[in-house]
């Protein structure tokens, strides 16, 4: 196997891992956003936990980076 094929294989593996981690982070962020305590907080103060937005944003970023690596 040549170096260029090996590098392409590694990039695809990294891309697939990034996509999987990104999807998991996005689901976790949505779970935090949709939790009962978060709903009560939003109802009383209108604030959304920063963890929810950070996880969903981080998940989206990982998925996009993963897609770029797989191409």
MDTraj code that builds the backbone (N, CA, C; nanometers):
import mdtraj as md
import numpy as np

residues = "UNK UNK UNK UNK UNK UNK UNK UNK UNK UNK UNK UNK UNK UNK UNK UNK UNK UNK UNK UNK UNK UNK UNK UNK UNK UNK UNK UNK UNK UNK UNK UNK UNK UNK UNK UNK UNK UNK UNK UNK UNK UNK UNK UNK UNK UNK UNK UNK UNK UNK UNK UNK UNK UNK UNK UNK UNK UNK UNK UNK UNK UNK UNK UNK UNK UNK UNK UNK UNK UNK UNK".split()
xyz = np.array([
    [0.0850, -0.1179, 0.0000],
    [0.0000, 0.0000, 0.0000],
    [0.0893, 0.1239, 0.0000],
    [0.0633, 0.2151, -0.0890],
    [0.1476, 0.3345, -0.0970],
    [0.1075, 0.4340, 0.0105],
    [0.1925, 0.5308, 0.0267],
    [0.1667, 0.6315, 0.1311],
    [0.0408, 0.7124, 0.1040],
    [0.0148, 0.7449, -0.0217],
    [-0.1040, 0.8251, -0.0518],
    [-0.2319, 0.7467, -0.0244],
    [-0.2333, 0.6176, -0.0550],
    [-0.3504, 0.5352, -0.0240],
    [-0.3685, 0.5205, 0.1263],
    [-0.2583, 0.5060, 0.1975],
    [-0.2641, 0.4941, 0.3429],
    [-0.3180, 0.6226, 0.4054],
    [-0.2741, 0.7365, 0.3531],
    [-0.3204, 0.8653, 0.4054],
    [-0.4692, 0.8847, 0.3764],
    [-0.5128, 0.8434, 0.2567],
    [-0.6547, 0.8539, 0.2232],
    [-0.7380, 0.7646, 0.3146],
    [-0.6872, 0.6452, 0.3439],
    [-0.7581, 0.5537, 0.4340],
    [-0.7700, 0.6138, 0.5732],
    [-0.6605, 0.6707, 0.6212],
    [-0.6625, 0.7326, 0.7541],
    [-0.7603, 0.8494, 0.7586],
    [-0.7627, 0.9314, 0.6532],
    [-0.8562, 1.0440, 0.6494],
    [-1.0004, 0.9962, 0.6504],
    [-1.0295, 0.8878, 0.5791],
    [-1.1659, 0.8350, 0.5776],
    [-1.2047, 0.7813, 0.7146],
    [-1.1134, 0.7127, 0.7798],
    [-1.1413, 0.6604, 0.9140],
    [-1.1650, 0.7751, 1.0111],
    [-1.0806, 0.8767, 1.0061],
    [-1.0978, 0.9935, 1.0931],
    [-1.2305, 1.0621, 1.0624],
    [-1.2641, 1.0725, 0.9352],
    [-1.3907, 1.1341, 0.8960],
    [-1.5104, 1.0585, 0.9489],
    [-1.5072, 0.9273, 0.9392],
    [-1.6184, 0.8455, 0.9884],
    [-1.6316, 0.8590, 1.1397],
    [-1.5188, 0.8593, 1.2097],
    [-1.5220, 0.8765, 1.3551],
    [-1.5785, 1.0142, 1.3915],
    [-1.5379, 1.1169, 1.3186],
    [-1.5900, 1.2516, 1.3454],
    [-1.7407, 1.2585, 1.3223],
    [-1.7876, 1.1931, 1.2188],
    [-1.9322, 1.1930, 1.1920],
    [-2.0076, 1.1226, 1.3048],
    [-1.9575, 1.0097, 1.3484],
    [-2.0234, 0.9345, 1.4568],
    [-2.0244, 1.0166, 1.5862],
    [-1.9096, 1.0751, 1.6201],
    [-1.9009, 1.1574, 1.7420],
    [-1.9914, 1.2798, 1.7291],
    [-1.9948, 1.3401, 1.6118],
    [-2.0794, 1.4570, 1.5901],
    [-2.2265, 1.4273, 1.6068],
    [-2.2703, 1.3151, 1.5522],
    [-2.4115, 1.2763, 1.5664],
    [-2.4432, 1.2495, 1.7133],
    [-2.3525, 1.1812, 1.7824],
    [-2.3751, 1.1534, 1.9250],
    [-2.3820, 1.2831, 2.0054],
    [-2.2924, 1.3767, 1.9769],
    [-2.2942, 1.5059, 2.0476],
    [-2.4234, 1.5827, 2.0201],
    [-2.4669, 1.5820, 1.8955],
    [-2.5896, 1.6542, 1.8604],
    [-2.7101, 1.5941, 1.9325],
    [-2.7175, 1.4602, 1.9361],
    [-2.8275, 1.3963, 2.0086],
    [-2.8206, 1.4262, 2.1573],
    [-2.6999, 1.4256, 2.2140],
    [-2.6856, 1.4559, 2.3558],
    [-2.7269, 1.6006, 2.3839],
    [-2.6875, 1.6913, 2.2970],
    [-2.7271, 1.8316, 2.3134],
    [-2.8769, 1.8493, 2.3072],
    [-2.9413, 1.7791, 2.2144],
    [-3.0865, 1.7869, 2.2068],
    [-3.1511, 1.7271, 2.3305],
    [-3.0926, 1.6191, 2.3821],
    [-3.1441, 1.5573, 2.5036],
    [-3.1352, 1.6542, 2.6215],
    [-3.0236, 1.7260, 2.6326],
    [-3.0088, 1.8269, 2.7381],
    [-3.1105, 1.9386, 2.7177],
    [-3.1281, 1.9819, 2.5931],
    [-3.2223, 2.0887, 2.5615],
    [-3.3658, 2.0484, 2.5955],
    [-3.3984, 1.9217, 2.5746],
    [-3.5352, 1.8743, 2.5920],
    [-3.5610, 1.8146, 2.7304],
    [-3.4625, 1.8185, 2.8205],
    [-3.4808, 1.7582, 2.9524],
    [-3.5841, 1.8359, 3.0344],
    [-3.6378, 1.7696, 3.1347],
    [-3.7420, 1.8312, 3.2179],
    [-3.6897, 1.9547, 3.2908],
    [-3.5681, 1.9456, 3.3448],
    [-3.5140, 2.0610, 3.4179],
    [-3.4898, 2.1778, 3.3239],
    [-3.4491, 2.1496, 3.2019],
    [-3.4280, 2.2557, 3.1045],
    [-3.5607, 2.3210, 3.0648],
    [-3.6651, 2.2395, 3.0519],
    [-3.7959, 2.2941, 3.0170],
    [-3.8488, 2.3848, 3.1279],
    [-3.8274, 2.3458, 3.2538],
    [-3.8703, 2.4291, 3.3660],
    [-3.7919, 2.5593, 3.3675],
    [-3.6613, 2.5510, 3.3459],
    [-3.5773, 2.6705, 3.3437],
    [-3.6205, 2.7638, 3.2319],
    [-3.6469, 2.7084, 3.1141],
    [-3.6910, 2.7922, 3.0017],
    [-3.8256, 2.8559, 3.0311],
    [-3.9151, 2.7830, 3.0980],
    [-4.0476, 2.8368, 3.1290],
    [-4.0398, 2.9497, 3.2299],
    [-3.9494, 2.9358, 3.3277],
    [-3.9410, 3.0361, 3.4335],
    [-3.8547, 3.1567, 3.3951],
    [-3.7415, 3.1320, 3.3334],
    [-3.6498, 3.2436, 3.3063],
    [-3.6261, 3.2694, 3.1585],
    [-3.6634, 3.1755, 3.0736],
    [-3.6416, 3.1933, 2.9308],
    [-3.5015, 3.1560, 2.8851],
    [-3.4160, 3.1115, 2.9770],
    [-3.2791, 3.0754, 2.9429],
    [-3.2713, 2.9285, 2.9014],
    [-3.1814, 2.9036, 2.8075],
    [-3.1520, 2.7665, 2.7649],
    [-3.0119, 2.7326, 2.8128],
    [-2.9909, 2.6110, 2.8642],
    [-2.8570, 2.5741, 2.9110],
    [-2.7538, 2.5843, 2.7979],
    [-2.6412, 2.6449, 2.8276],
    [-2.5349, 2.6616, 2.7292],
    [-2.4820, 2.5266, 2.6835],
    [-2.4907, 2.4242, 2.7696],
    [-2.4435, 2.2915, 2.7324],
    [-2.5202, 2.2378, 2.6120],
    [-2.6490, 2.2695, 2.6053],
    [-2.7302, 2.2216, 2.4934],
    [-2.6813, 2.2816, 2.3625],
    [-2.6634, 2.4125, 2.3603],
    [-2.6174, 2.4770, 2.2376],
    [-2.4740, 2.4374, 2.2040],
    [-2.3896, 2.4238, 2.3042],
    [-2.2504, 2.3860, 2.2798],
    [-2.2423, 2.2451, 2.2211],
    [-2.3201, 2.1521, 2.2750],
    [-2.3168, 2.0147, 2.2252],
    [-2.3746, 2.0061, 2.0844],
    [-2.4857, 2.0742, 2.0601],
    [-2.5439, 2.0691, 1.9261],
    [-2.4523, 2.1367, 1.8244],
    [-2.3940, 2.2503, 1.8603],
    [-2.3007, 2.3190, 1.7704],
    [-2.1742, 2.2390, 1.7479],
    [-2.1204, 2.1816, 1.8536],
    [-2.0014, 2.0982, 1.8414],
    [-2.0284, 1.9739, 1.7583],
    [-2.1454, 1.9165, 1.7759],
    [-2.1831, 1.8000, 1.6970],
    [-2.1942, 1.8328, 1.5494],
    [-2.2548, 1.9461, 1.5195],
    [-2.2668, 1.9896, 1.3803],
    [-2.1293, 2.0139, 1.3190],
    [-2.0421, 2.0775, 1.3950],
    [-1.9063, 2.1029, 1.3468],
    [-1.8315, 1.9724, 1.3199],
    [-1.8433, 1.8769, 1.4104],
    [-1.7771, 1.7461, 1.3907],
    [-1.8312, 1.6749, 1.2673],
    [-1.9619, 1.6795, 1.2479],
    [-2.0197, 1.6140, 1.1299],
    [-1.9687, 1.6799, 1.0022],
    [-1.9660, 1.8125, 0.9990],
    [-1.9171, 1.8816, 0.8799],
    [-1.7700, 1.8513, 0.8530],
    [-1.6882, 1.8518, 0.9565],
    [-1.5470, 1.8174, 0.9395],
    [-1.5308, 1.6725, 0.8937],
    [-1.6121, 1.5841, 0.9481],
    [-1.6079, 1.4440, 0.9088],
    [-1.6438, 1.4248, 0.7625],
    [-1.7451, 1.4957, 0.7168],
    [-1.7848, 1.4864, 0.5772],
    [-1.6722, 1.5371, 0.4865],
    [-1.6063, 1.6441, 0.5282],
    [-1.4950, 1.6968, 0.4484],
    [-1.3795, 1.5968, 0.4434],
    [-1.3547, 1.5260, 0.5509],
    [-1.2459, 1.4279, 0.5552],
    [-1.2775, 1.3043, 0.4698],
    [-1.4046, 1.2652, 0.4652],
    [-1.4430, 1.1456, 0.3908],
    [-1.4340, 1.1693, 0.2400],
    [-1.4621, 1.2914, 0.1969],
    [-1.4590, 1.3222, 0.0525],
    [-1.3220, 1.3033, -0.0056],
])
top = md.Topology()
chain = top.add_chain()
for i, resn in enumerate(residues, 1):
    res = top.add_residue(resn, chain, resSeq=i)
    for name in ("N", "CA", "C"):
        top.add_atom(name, md.element.get_by_symbol(name[0]), res)
traj = md.Trajectory(xyz[None], top)
